[in-house]
Amino acid sequence: MQLSRRALLATLPAGALLALAGRIPGAAADPASATGDRAAVLGNVTAVFCGTAASNARPEVAGKLAALQTAATSHLAAMDTAGSGELFHGVGLGTSDPHLTTSFQYLYEIALATRAPGSALLDDQVVQARVLDGLTWLYDGYYGDQSAGYYGNWFNWEIGMSTYISRTLVLLADTLAATAPQLTAGYVAAMDAYLRNGKDGDVDLDSRFHTGANLADITTNRILQGAALGDAARITKAVTDQLTVYATVDPYAPQHGVTDGFYADGSFLQHASVAYTGSYGTGLLSRVVQTVKILDGTSYAPAAADGGLADIAAGWVAESFAPLVVEGWMAEAVKGRAVSRTGTGYADVAVVVEAAVDLSRYATGEHASALASYAKHLRAVTRAAPDPAGFVSPVSVAAYADILADPAVPARDINPAALHSAYPAMDRSVHRRPGHTFVLARSSTRISGYEYMSGENLLPWHQGAGHHYLYLAGQDQTQSFGVDYFTAVPPDRLAGVTAPDEPRLSVPELYGTQWYDNPAAGFTSSSESQNTYVYFPLGTNPLSGGAVLDTYGSAAMVLAPDAAWAAEQAGRLPADFTAYRAADATKSWFMLDDEIVVLAAGVGDSAGRPVTTTVDARIAGAADTVALTGRTRRGAPVTGPGTAPLAWLRWANTTRGTAVGYALLDARPDPHRPEPTAALDTVTRSRRTVRLTNPDTAVTKQVFTLAFHQTAGARHTALAYAIVPGATEERLRGYARGPLTVLANSTAVQAVRHHGLGLLAANTFTPGAHRVDRLTVEGPACVLLREARGGALSLAVADPTTGRDTVTVHLHGRRYRPAAPAPGVTVRPGPLGTEVVVTTRHLYGRTVRAELR
């Protein structure tokens, strides 16, 4: 059932999508066809959001139908008790754009129940009239006058309100045409006017606001508006604009300057530089599936023969989403500020499940069967099954029930259990094994170190500084990660992070607002300066990447100050702006079968501050039984927290049946290297410390950390250790005899050999020739070399800077030749044995592989 990586990704370049858009009918299409298309779109929208008579008669849909009806009934009751300046009780308007958005949402949800077959409110004209009265009241008093509107968050005005208004106009199109025909045109004109970055009320594809998932939302709304108006030209233009979202981003030639969207390696970015598959990415996935369903059976739908949207989205599910879903839990490393929300994790994956269900009905060939099996697989492995009542469509609920009940559909992951997925375009690595998943978050001059915004993710500073998440199989991940992890673990003690020991203040603590407010200096709530220096600053070092060889992978990163610190030092920021400086370190991760090997060199601080490198940080319930056992390098037992010259340490949560081991790999004495400290503390903190709108709920957790603490003014040092998921004490004792050897660990080159795998892995960081065992690597590169029995070699090479045209690797000794043609690889005799020149130009960090004999 595993699908071909390239076949399933089904990416389309912008040129192909433009050609495809040219075949979509416009306003000049046959009037009869346009009329039929409009009717089809109206019917499809109603089916998507309200269900059909057939779907809603299914017992599995009863919960969804009840939820629709309950919401509508509650909103009607709130209308009955509304006070002055309210359409709904407790939702005061005034100049509150969130409350205005909520008011439109409630009207939509009432309209929804009047169009859902099986609802007690189905076709209730009195209720529909109340919705239209509400729309009229909001338009006249709060929405129709653009000179009085557009306060607060731009998203609410350009996307949020328009989403609920557009859906309502479609659902009640017949009633509006009969009783208030002018209202639809008035609302559409107002929505056009609120596209402040648009051109004559149209989408501006050059606007930084109209990109990625946001553009998908805007254009979906405009499709619905076109259907409500009977405007074929608007639908055509909206579909054409939306197709640009599905084009694979070429970072060397971005269309309209946009870097938001999916990349050839499966990465997804939003806000230009934030790894966001798990939040904005799921939103975009939901929108493309809705577009497929809304346009079904119309001449607006791109044909499957042209690389239809369903097959493109199927590739996203397999390549971009599935590796990041851990037994039904969405990995935090691709969720931006959403990591601080209380309802994330398992709930996020419901969107992926619904998309897989829907796409299995529209995708072609093996895509369809793989998606159905994947939806069933997620239901089988998750600790918190998605509630179908939360699906967007009642039709999807019924289709999901059919898949779960069908014995001919096996429950099967769309990817193998052992997999390494590198996402160099968003500085992420995902390493999967049957017992664990290791997810690594990095940053660079291309990718932001974190995202803070809107009072969410208040303490984010080190989340892209080599922070890792080690998910253990068979666990309820809410007990190990999610909002409670960020609440309980100090922000400078996150797993894998090297950070200075200094207090930092959140944005609200620094400035008294949710952003740095200084309009005279170019800082407003949604200005580019705010994005660049407050919300999601980039790093200042370009080196971050890794190589992939079969199911093995490497990663490399150089810690550096972020853009805000660099700008402050250059005198480009106001005097009252506060920036923080990062620590120093050059790091490598080598991700193998049983362990993740971490090498760090140049660890310290040029400013002389104390620095902590956290090997790992894990949380456990306050009542869980947690044990720490280990041995020192001289063989003395370790039975709890403390500082010691460790050879190995084992953390075990016997209540949960989990364990992680840590083997210290560099036994050579170094007076500048501190001994590791194991800590196990019980802490109580409020979830509100990480998000302003979280409930003030106290969280009590046991927090384990294993860390190296360097004192103020200490010299820079090197560290080497292996993280061993599920390790037994016997296995940890075995690392004294192998199979790992650290070959180099400096700020120029870091390398290990795994003798059992026949694998040599090296990362180089500086210009010049770097000799490692049987390899010499020229300049910065990530190289994996594996020797099979008989002497055949598999070589994988990547450019972690994304800026090199070629990388040259010399193999010492024997002469090798290609075992098969390898595009972009030149193999020739060289002075050291064999010279391999790998073309890396415009690959954006992706791996090139060659087989040699």
C-alpha positions in Angstrom: 0.0 0.0 0.0 3.0 2.3 0.3 2.9 4.8 -2.5 5.8 6.1 -4.6 7.2 9.2 -3.0 7.3 11.2 -6.3 4.2 9.7 -7.8 2.1 10.5 -4.7 3.4 14.0 -4.1 1.9 14.9 -7.5 3.2 18.4 -7.3 2.5 20.8 -10.1 4.7 23.8 -11.1 3.1 27.2 -11.5 3.2 27.0 -15.3 1.1 23.8 -15.4 -1.5 25.3 -13.1 -1.7 28.4 -15.3 -2.3 26.3 -18.3 -4.9 24.4 -16.4 -6.6 27.6 -15.3 -6.8 28.7 -18.9 -9.2 25.8 -19.5 -11.7 26.8 -16.9 -14.8 28.5 -18.4 -15.4 32.1 -17.8 -18.3 34.5 -18.1 -18.4 33.9 -21.8 -19.3 30.3 -21.3 -22.7 28.9 -22.6 -25.4 30.5 -20.4 -27.2 27.2 -20.0 -24.0 25.6 -18.8 -23.3 28.5 -16.4 -26.8 28.2 -15.0 -26.3 24.4 -14.5 -22.9 25.0 -12.9 -24.4 27.5 -10.5 -27.1 25.1 -9.4 -24.5 22.4 -9.0 -22.3 24.6 -6.8 -25.2 25.7 -4.6 -26.3 22.1 -4.2 -22.7 20.9 -3.5 -22.2 23.6 -0.8 -25.4 22.6 0.9 -24.4 19.0 0.8 -21.0 19.7 2.2 -22.1 21.7 5.2 -25.6 20.4 5.8 -25.5 16.9 4.5 -28.0 15.1 2.4 -31.2 13.2 3.1 -29.3 9.9 2.7 -26.3 10.9 4.8 -28.4 12.4 7.6 -30.6 9.4 7.9 -27.6 7.3 8.9 -27.4 6.6 12.7 -23.6 7.4 12.6 -24.5 11.0 11.6 -27.0 11.5 14.5 -24.4 13.1 16.7 -23.4 15.6 14.0 -27.0 16.4 13.2 -27.7 16.9 16.9 -24.8 19.2 17.3 -26.0 21.3 14.4 -29.5 21.5 15.9 -28.3 22.2 19.4 -26.0 25.1 18.3 -28.9 26.7 16.3 -31.3 26.3 19.2 -28.9 27.9 21.6 -28.2 30.8 19.3 -31.9 31.5 18.8 -32.3 31.6 22.5 -29.4 34.0 22.8 -31.2 36.2 20.2 -34.3 36.2 22.3 -32.4 37.7 25.3 -30.0 40.0 23.5 -29.5 43.4 25.0 -28.7 46.8 23.6 -25.9 46.7 21.1 -26.1 42.9 20.8 -27.6 40.5 18.3 -26.9 37.6 20.6 -26.9 37.8 24.4 -23.4 38.3 25.8 -21.8 39.2 22.4 -21.6 42.9 22.7 -20.6 44.6 19.4 -19.4 48.2 19.7 -16.0 48.1 18.1 -15.2 44.4 18.9 -14.3 42.7 15.7 -14.1 39.2 17.3 -17.7 39.7 18.6 -18.9 40.8 15.1 -17.3 37.7 13.6 -19.0 35.6 16.3 -22.3 37.2 15.4 -22.0 36.2 11.8 -20.9 32.7 12.8 -24.0 32.3 14.9 -26.2 33.4 12.1 -24.5 30.9 9.8 -25.0 28.1 12.3 -28.7 28.9 12.6 -29.0 28.9 8.8 -27.1 25.6 8.7 -29.8 23.8 10.8 -32.6 25.1 8.5 -31.0 23.4 5.5 -29.9 20.1 7.1 -32.2 17.2 6.2 -33.4 15.6 9.4 -33.1 18.8 11.5 -36.2 19.9 13.4 -35.6 23.4 11.9 -35.4 22.2 8.3 -37.0 24.8 5.9 -38.3 26.8 8.9 -39.1 30.1 7.1 -39.6 31.9 10.4 -36.1 31.0 11.5 -34.6 31.8 8.2 -36.4 35.2 8.3 -34.7 35.9 11.7 -31.4 35.1 10.1 -32.0 37.6 7.3 -33.2 40.2 9.8 -30.0 39.6 11.7 -27.9 40.0 8.5 -29.7 43.2 7.7 -29.2 44.6 11.2 -25.5 43.8 11.2 -25.1 45.3 7.8 -26.9 48.5 8.6 -25.3 49.1 11.9 -21.8 47.5 11.9 -20.7 46.2 8.6 -22.0 48.0 5.6 -20.1 51.3 6.2 -16.4 50.6 5.4 -15.4 54.0 6.8 -16.6 52.8 10.2 -15.4 49.2 9.9 -12.0 47.5 9.6 -10.8 47.9 13.2 -8.9 45.2 15.1 -7.5 42.1 13.3 -7.3 42.2 9.5 -8.1 38.4 9.4 -11.6 38.9 10.8 -12.5 41.5 8.1 -10.9 39.8 5.1 -11.5 36.1 6.0 -13.3 35.4 9.2 -16.5 37.3 8.7 -16.5 36.7 4.9 -16.4 32.9 5.5 -19.6 32.9 7.6 -21.4 35.5 5.4 -20.6 33.8 2.1 -21.8 30.4 3.4 -25.0 31.9 4.7 -25.7 33.7 1.4 -25.4 30.4 -0.4 -27.4 28.3 2.1 -30.3 30.9 2.0 -29.9 31.9 -1.7 -33.5 31.0 -2.6 -35.0 32.9 0.5 -32.8 35.9 -0.2 -33.8 36.0 -3.9 -37.5 35.9 -2.9 -37.4 38.3 0.1 -34.2 40.4 0.1 -32.5 40.3 -3.3 -30.5 43.4 -2.6 -28.9 42.0 0.5 -26.7 39.5 -1.3 -25.3 42.2 -3.7 -24.7 44.6 -0.8 -22.8 42.1 1.3 -20.7 41.0 -1.6 -19.8 44.6 -2.4 -18.9 45.2 1.2 -16.7 42.0 1.3 -14.9 43.2 -1.8 -14.3 46.6 -0.2 -12.9 45.0 2.9 -10.2 43.3 0.9 -8.0 46.3 1.6 -5.0 44.7 0.0 -7.1 43.7 -3.1 -7.2 45.4 -6.4 -10.7 46.9 -7.2 -12.2 44.4 -4.7 -10.3 41.5 -6.2 -7.6 39.3 -4.7 -4.1 40.8 -4.9 -1.7 37.9 -5.4 1.2 40.2 -4.6 -0.1 41.0 -1.2 1.6 39.4 1.8 -1.8 38.9 3.4 -3.2 36.9 0.4 -1.0 33.8 0.5 -1.1 30.1 1.3 -3.9 29.0 3.5 -5.2 32.6 3.8 -5.5 32.8 0.0 -7.3 29.5 -0.1 -9.8 30.9 2.4 -10.3 34.1 0.5 -10.8 32.4 -2.9 -13.1 29.7 -1.4 -15.3 32.5 -0.1 -15.3 34.2 -3.5 -16.4 31.0 -5.2 -19.4 30.9 -2.9 -20.1 34.6 -3.5 -20.0 34.0 -7.2 -22.5 31.1 -6.8 -24.8 33.3 -4.6 -24.7 36.1 -7.2 -24.8 33.8 -10.3 -21.5 35.4 -11.3 -19.6 32.9 -13.4 -16.7 35.3 -14.0 -16.2 35.6 -10.2 -16.1 31.8 -9.8 -13.7 31.4 -12.6 -11.3 34.1 -11.3 -11.5 32.6 -7.8 -10.7 29.1 -8.9 -7.8 30.4 -11.0 -6.5 32.3 -8.1 -6.9 29.4 -5.8 -4.9 27.1 -8.1 -1.8 29.3 -7.4 -1.9 28.0 -3.8 -1.5 24.4 -5.0 1.6 25.1 -7.1 4.8 23.8 -5.6 6.8 26.7 -4.2 10.0 27.3 -6.0 12.1 29.2 -3.5 14.5 30.4 -6.2 11.7 31.9 -8.3 8.6 32.4 -6.1 5.4 33.4 -7.9 4.3 36.9 -6.8 7.1 36.8 -4.2 5.1 34.2 -2.2 7.0 31.6 -0.2 3.9 30.3 1.6 2.7 26.8 0.6 4.0 23.3 -0.1 7.5 22.6 -1.3 9.0 19.8 -3.3 10.3 18.1 -0.2 6.8 18.1 1.5 7.4 21.1 3.7 4.7 23.6 4.3 5.3 27.3 5.3 2.9 30.1 6.3 3.8 33.7 7.2 6.7 33.3 4.8 9.0 31.4 7.2 7.1 29.5 9.8 6.9 25.7 9.7 3.1 25.3 9.9 1.9 22.0 8.5 0.0 21.2 11.6 -2.2 24.3 11.8 -2.4 26.5 8.7 -1.5 23.4 6.7 -4.5 21.5 8.0 -6.6 24.5 7.2 -5.4 24.6 3.6 -5.9 20.8 3.3 -9.5 21.3 4.5 -10.1 24.1 2.0 -8.8 22.2 -1.0 -11.0 19.2 -0.1 -14.0 21.5 0.2 -13.1 23.0 -3.2 -13.0 19.5 -4.8 -16.4 18.8 -3.4 -17.9 22.2 -4.1 -16.8 22.1 -7.8 -17.7 18.4 -8.3 -19.7 17.9 -11.5 -19.1 21.4 -12.8 -17.0 22.7 -15.6 -15.0 24.7 -13.1 -13.4 21.6 -11.6 -9.9 20.9 -12.9 -9.8 17.5 -14.6 -8.1 14.6 -13.0 -6.2 14.1 -16.2 -4.5 17.5 -15.6 -3.3 16.4 -12.2 -6.6 17.1 -10.4 -6.7 18.7 -7.0 -7.7 15.5 -5.3 -4.5 13.7 -6.4 -2.4 16.8 -5.4 -4.0 16.8 -1.9 -3.5 13.0 -1.7 0.2 13.6 -2.1 0.1 16.2 0.7 -1.5 13.7 3.1 1.1 11.1 2.5 4.2 13.3 2.2 3.5 16.3 4.3 1.0 15.3 7.0 1.3 11.5 7.7 5.0 11.5 8.8 4.1 14.2 11.4 1.1 12.4 12.8 2.2 10.2 15.7 -0.5 7.6 16.4 -3.2 10.2 15.8 -1.3 13.1 17.5 0.0 16.1 15.5 3.6 16.9 16.1 4.2 20.2 17.9 7.2 21.2 15.7 4.9 22.3 12.9 2.2 24.1 14.7 3.7 27.6 15.4 1.9 29.5 18.1 -0.9 26.8 18.3 1.3 24.7 20.5 0.1 26.8 23.5 -3.6 26.0 23.0 -5.3 23.5 25.2 -7.3 21.8 22.5 -4.5 20.7 20.2 -2.8 17.4 19.5 -5.3 14.6 18.8 -8.0 17.1 17.8 -5.8 18.5 15.1 -5.7 15.2 13.3 -9.5 15.1 12.8 -9.0 17.4 9.8 -6.5 15.0 8.3 -8.8 12.1 8.9 -11.8 13.9 7.3 -9.6 14.9 4.3 -8.4 11.3 3.8 -12.0 10.0 3.9 -13.2 12.6 1.4 -10.2 12.3 -0.9 -10.5 8.6 -1.0 -13.8 9.2 -2.9 -12.2 11.6 -5.4 -8.6 10.6 -5.9 -7.6 8.1 -8.6 -6.1 4.6 -8.4 -4.0 3.5 -5.5 -4.3 7.0 -4.0 -7.9 6.3 -3.2 -7.4 2.9 -1.5 -4.3 4.1 0.4 -6.2 7.1 1.8 -9.1 5.0 3.0 -6.8 2.5 4.7 -4.9 5.4 6.3 -8.1 6.9 7.8 -9.0 3.5 9.2 -5.4 3.1 10.5 -5.6 6.4 12.4 -8.8 5.3 14.1 -7.1 2.0 15.2 -3.9 3.5 16.7 -5.0 6.8 18.3 -5.5 7.2 22.0 -8.3 9.7 21.4 -10.4 8.8 18.4 -11.7 11.8 16.4 -15.3 12.6 17.1 -17.0 12.6 13.7 -19.5 15.2 15.1 -16.6 17.6 14.7 -16.2 16.9 11.0 -17.2 19.7 8.7 -19.6 17.6 6.6 -22.2 15.1 7.6 -21.5 13.4 4.3 -17.9 12.8 5.5 -19.3 11.3 8.7 -21.2 8.7 6.8 -18.3 8.0 4.5 -16.0 7.5 7.5 -18.5 5.1 9.0 -18.5 3.1 5.7 -14.7 2.8 5.7 -14.5 1.7 9.3 -17.2 -1.0 8.7 -15.8 -2.2 5.4 -13.8 -5.5 5.9 -12.2 -5.0 2.4 -10.4 -1.9 3.6 -7.4 -2.8 5.7 -6.2 -0.5 8.5 -2.8 0.4 7.2 -0.5 3.3 7.6 0.2 5.3 4.4 4.0 5.2 5.3 6.2 2.4 6.6 6.9 2.1 10.3 10.6 2.8 9.8 11.0 6.1 7.9 13.1 9.2 7.9 11.5 12.3 6.5 13.7 15.3 5.9 12.0 18.7 5.4 14.9 21.0 4.7 12.6 23.7 3.3 11.2 24.2 6.8 14.2 23.0 8.9 12.5 19.9 10.3 13.4 16.3 10.5 11.1 13.4 11.4 12.6 10.0 12.3 10.1 7.2 12.8 10.6 3.7 14.2 8.0 1.2 15.5 8.6 2.2 19.1 9.2 6.0 18.8 9.1 9.1 16.6 11.8 11.7 17.0 11.0 15.2 15.6 13.6 17.9 15.4 13.0 21.6 15.0 15.8 23.9 13.7 16.0 27.5 12.3 18.2 29.5 9.9 18.2 32.5 7.7 15.3 30.9 5.9 13.1 29.6 8.8 11.9 31.4 11.9 13.1 30.2 15.3 9.5 30.4 16.7 6.2 32.1 16.3 4.6 34.3 18.9 1.4 36.2 18.1 -2.0 37.3 19.5 -1.0 36.5 23.1 -0.3 32.9 22.1 3.0 31.0 22.7 4.3 33.5 25.2 7.6 31.8 25.9 8.7 30.5 22.5 12.3 31.6 22.2 14.1 28.3 21.9 11.5 26.2 20.1 13.5 26.2 16.8 17.0 26.0 18.4 17.5 22.3 18.0 14.5 21.5 20.2 13.4 17.9 19.8 10.3 15.9 20.7 10.7 12.2 21.4 7.2 10.5 21.2 7.1 7.0 22.6 4.7 4.6 21.0 1.5 3.4 22.7 1.2 6.4 24.9 -1.4 9.1 25.6 0.7 12.0 24.3 -1.3 14.5 26.3 0.6 13.2 29.3 3.9 13.8 27.7 3.6 16.8 25.4 1.0 19.4 24.4 0.3 22.6 26.3 1.3 21.0 29.7 4.8 20.3 28.4 5.3 24.0 27.6 3.7 24.9 30.9 5.8 22.7 33.1 9.2 22.8 31.3 11.0 26.1 31.5 11.5 27.6 28.0 15.3 27.5 28.3 15.2 23.8 29.4 13.4 22.4 26.4 14.7 19.1 25.1 17.8 19.4 23.0 18.2 23.2 23.5 21.4 25.0 24.3 20.5 28.4 25.9 21.9 31.1 28.2 20.8 31.1 31.8 19.1 34.5 31.9 15.6 35.8 32.6 13.5 36.7 29.6 10.2 38.5 29.5 7.3 37.8 27.2 6.0 40.5 24.8 3.1 41.5 27.0 5.4 41.7 30.0 7.9 43.9 28.0 5.5 46.3 26.3 2.1 45.9 28.1 0.4 44.9 24.8 0.4 41.8 22.6 2.9 43.5 20.3 5.5 46.2 20.3 3.5 49.3 19.5 5.5 52.0 17.9 3.8 53.2 14.6 6.3 56.0 14.1 9.0 53.4 13.8 6.9 51.1 11.6 5.6 48.8 14.3 1.9 48.2 14.3 -0.1 45.0 15.0 0.3 43.6 11.5 3.3 45.5 10.1 6.2 43.8 8.4 8.6 45.0 11.1 6.4 43.4 13.8 6.6 40.1 11.8 10.4 40.4 11.3 11.4 41.2 14.8 8.6 40.2 17.2 6.3 37.6 15.8 8.6 35.2 14.0 12.2 36.4 13.6 14.6 34.4 11.4 18.0 33.2 12.5 21.2 34.7 11.2 23.1 31.6 10.1 22.2 29.8 6.9 23.5 26.4 7.9 20.7 24.1 8.8 20.0 20.9 6.9 20.6 17.1 6.7 20.9 14.1 4.5 18.7 11.0 4.1 19.9 7.5 3.2 17.1 4.9 3.2 15.5 5.1 6.6 18.5 6.9 8.2 19.1 10.6 8.5 21.3 13.3 9.7 20.8 17.0 10.6 23.2 19.9 11.2 22.7 23.4 12.7 24.8 26.3 13.8 23.2 28.3 16.6 23.3 32.1 16.0 21.5 35.2 17.2 18.2 35.9 15.6 17.3 38.8 13.3 16.0 41.0 16.2 19.3 40.8 18.1 21.3 41.5 14.9 19.1 44.5 14.0 19.4 45.9 17.5 23.2 45.6 17.5 23.2 47.3 14.2 21.2 50.2 15.6 18.2 49.6 13.4 15.6 49.3 16.2 14.2 51.8 18.6 15.9 52.2 22.0 13.0 50.8 23.9 12.9 47.6 21.9 14.2 44.5 23.7 16.1 41.7 22.0 17.9 38.6 23.4 21.1 37.0 22.3 21.4 33.2 21.7 24.2 31.0 23.0 26.9 29.4 20.8 26.9 25.8 19.5 27.5 23.8 16.4 25.3 20.7 16.5 24.7 17.4 14.6 22.1 14.8 15.0 22.5 11.3 13.5 19.2 9.4 13.6 19.7 5.6 13.4 17.7 2.5 14.3 18.0 2.3 18.1 19.5 5.7 18.9 19.8 9.3 18.1 23.4 10.4 18.3 23.9 14.1 19.2 27.3 15.9 18.8 27.8 19.5 19.9 31.0 21.6 19.7 31.8 25.2 20.5 29.2 25.1 23.2 29.2 28.1 25.4 28.6 31.9 25.2 30.8 34.6 23.7 29.2 37.1 26.1 30.3 35.1 29.1 26.9 34.1 30.4 26.2 30.7 32.0 24.8 28.2 29.5 22.8 25.1 29.8 22.5 22.3 27.2 19.5 20.1 27.9 20.0 16.5 26.7 16.3 15.8 27.2 13.3 17.0 29.1 10.3 14.8 29.9 7.2 15.3 32.0 5.2 12.7 33.9 2.0 12.8 36.1 2.4 13.9 39.6 1.4 10.5 40.9 3.5 8.5 38.3 6.3 6.4 39.6 9.5 7.7 37.9 12.9 6.1 38.5 16.4 7.2 37.5 19.2 4.6 37.3 22.6 4.6 35.8 26.4 4.1 36.1 29.3 6.4 36.3 32.3 6.0 34.1 34.0 4.1 36.9 31.1 1.8 37.3 29.5 3.3 40.5 25.7 3.0 40.6 23.4 6.1 40.1 20.0 5.8 41.7 18.5 9.3 41.5 19.0 12.9 40.6 22.3 14.6 40.9 25.6 15.5 39.1 27.9 12.7 38.3 30.5 11.6 35.6 27.9 9.5 33.9 28.5 6.6 31.5 24.8 6.2 31.1 21.4 7.1 32.7 18.0 5.5 32.3 14.7 7.4 32.9 11.7 5.1 33.4 8.1 5.8 34.1 6.9 2.5 35.4 3.3 3.8 35.7 3.3 4.3 31.9 5.6 1.5 31.0 8.1 3.8 29.2 11.8 4.3 29.3 14.5 6.4 27.6 18.2 5.9 28.0 21.1 8.2 27.6 24.7 7.1 26.8 27.5 9.5 27.2 29.9 8.8 24.3 33.0 10.9 24.9 34.9 9.4 27.9 38.0 11.4 27.2 38.7 13.8 30.1 38.0 17.5 29.4 38.4 20.0 32.2 36.2 22.5 30.4 33.3 20.0 30.0 30.9 20.0 32.9 29.5 16.7 34.2 25.9 16.0 33.4 23.2 16.8 36.0 20.0 14.8 36.2 17.0 16.6 37.9 13.6 15.4 38.8 11.3 18.1 40.2 7.6 18.4 40.8 6.3 21.7 39.6 2.9 23.5 39.5 2.3 26.2 37.0 -0.7 27.8 35.2 -1.5 27.1 31.6 -2.0 30.9 31.3 1.8 31.4 31.5 2.0 30.2 27.9 -1.2 31.7 26.4 -3.1 34.7 27.7 -6.5 33.2 26.9 -5.9 29.8 28.3 -7.9 29.0 31.5 -6.0 29.7 34.6 -5.6 26.0 35.3 -2.9 24.8 37.6 -0.8 21.9 36.1 1.3 19.8 38.4 3.9 17.6 36.7 7.1 15.8 37.4 9.8 17.3 35.2 12.9 15.3 34.4 15.9 17.0 32.8 19.4 15.7 31.9 21.6 18.7 31.2 25.1 20.1 31.1 25.5 23.4 33.1 28.4 25.7 32.1 29.2 28.5 34.6 29.6 32.1 33.7 32.8 32.7 31.7 33.5 29.0 31.1 35.4 28.1 28.0 33.5 26.6 25.1 33.4 22.8 25.1 32.2 19.7 23.2 29.5 17.2 24.1 28.6 13.7 22.7 25.7 11.5 23.7 23.1 9.1 22.4 19.4 9.1 23.2 18.1 5.6 23.2 14.3 5.2 23.3 13.0 2.2 25.2 16.5 1.3 26.4 17.1 -1.4 29.0 20.0 -1.1 31.4 21.7 -4.0 29.7 21.6 -2.2 26.4 22.9 1.0 27.9 25.9 -0.9 29.5 26.7 -2.1 26.0 27.6 1.3 24.6 30.9 1.1 26.4 31.9 -1.5 23.8 30.2 0.0 20.8 28.7 0.0 18.2 29.2 3.8 18.0 32.4 5.6 17.5 32.7 9.4 17.5 35.1 10.2 14.7 35.1 14.0 15.0 33.5 16.6 17.1 34.5 20.2 16.4 33.0 23.3 15.0 34.4 22.3 11.6 33.4 18.7 11.3 31.3 16.2 13.3 31.1 12.5 12.4 30.2 9.1 13.8 30.5 5.5 12.7 27.9 2.8 13.5 29.8 -0.5 13.0 26.7 -2.7 13.1 25.0 -0.7 10.3 28.2 -0.1 8.3 27.3 3.5 8.3 29.6 6.6 8.4 27.8 9.9 8.9 29.5 13.3 8.7 28.5 16.9 8.8 31.0 19.6 7.8 30.5 23.3 8.6 33.3 25.4 7.3 35.1 25.9 4.0 38.1 23.8 3.1 38.8 20.0 3.0 37.7 17.9 6.0 39.1 14.4 6.4 36.9 12.0 8.2 38.0 8.3 8.2 37.8 7.2 4.6 36.2 10.5 3.4 37.3 14.0 2.6 34.5 16.4 2.2 35.0 19.8 0.7 33.1 22.7 2.3 29.9 22.5 4.3 27.9 19.4 3.6 25.9 16.5 5.1 27.2 13.1 4.0 26.0 9.6 4.8 28.0 6.6 3.5 27.0 3.0 3.9 28.9 -0.1 2.8 27.2 -3.3 2.0 28.6 -6.7 1.9 30.8 -7.1 -1.1 32.0 -3.5 -0.9 29.2 -1.7 -2.7 28.6 1.8 -1.4 25.5 3.9 -1.0 26.3 7.6 -0.7 23.9 10.5 0.2 24.9 14.1 0.1 23.0 17.3 0.9 23.9 21.0 1.1 22.8 22.4 4.5 23.4 26.0 3.4 21.1 25.6 0.3 23.5 28.0 -1.5 26.2 25.7 -3.0 26.2 24.7 -6.6 28.2 21.5 -6.0 29.6 19.4 -3.2 32.7 17.3 -3.7 33.4 14.1 -1.7 36.6 12.1 -2.0 36.6 8.4 -1.2 40.0 7.3 -0.1 41.6 4.1 -1.4 39.8 1.9 -3.9 38.4 3.2 -7.1 34.6 3.2 -7.5 32.3 3.7 -10.4 28.5 4.3 -10.6 26.4 1.1 -10.1 23.6 2.9 -12.0 23.1 6.4 -13.5 22.6 9.0 -10.9 21.3 12.4 -12.1 23.5 15.2 -10.8 26.4 13.0 -9.8 29.8 12.8 -11.4 32.1 9.9 -10.4 35.7 10.0 -11.6 39.2 8.9 -10.4 40.8 11.4 -8.1 44.1 11.9 -6.3 42.8 10.3 -3.1 41.0 7.4 -4.8 37.5 8.4 -6.1 36.1 11.9 -6.5 32.3 12.3 -6.4 30.9 15.7 -7.5 27.3 16.2 -6.5 25.2 18.9 -8.1 23.2 20.6 -5.4 22.3 23.9 -7.2 18.7 24.9 -6.6 17.9 21.7 -4.6 17.1 23.7 -1.5 18.8 21.2 0.8 17.4 18.0 -0.7 19.5 14.9 -0.7 21.2 13.5 -3.8 22.0 9.8 -3.7 24.4 7.6 -5.6 25.1 3.9 -5.7 28.8 2.9 -6.2 30.6 -0.3 -6.8 
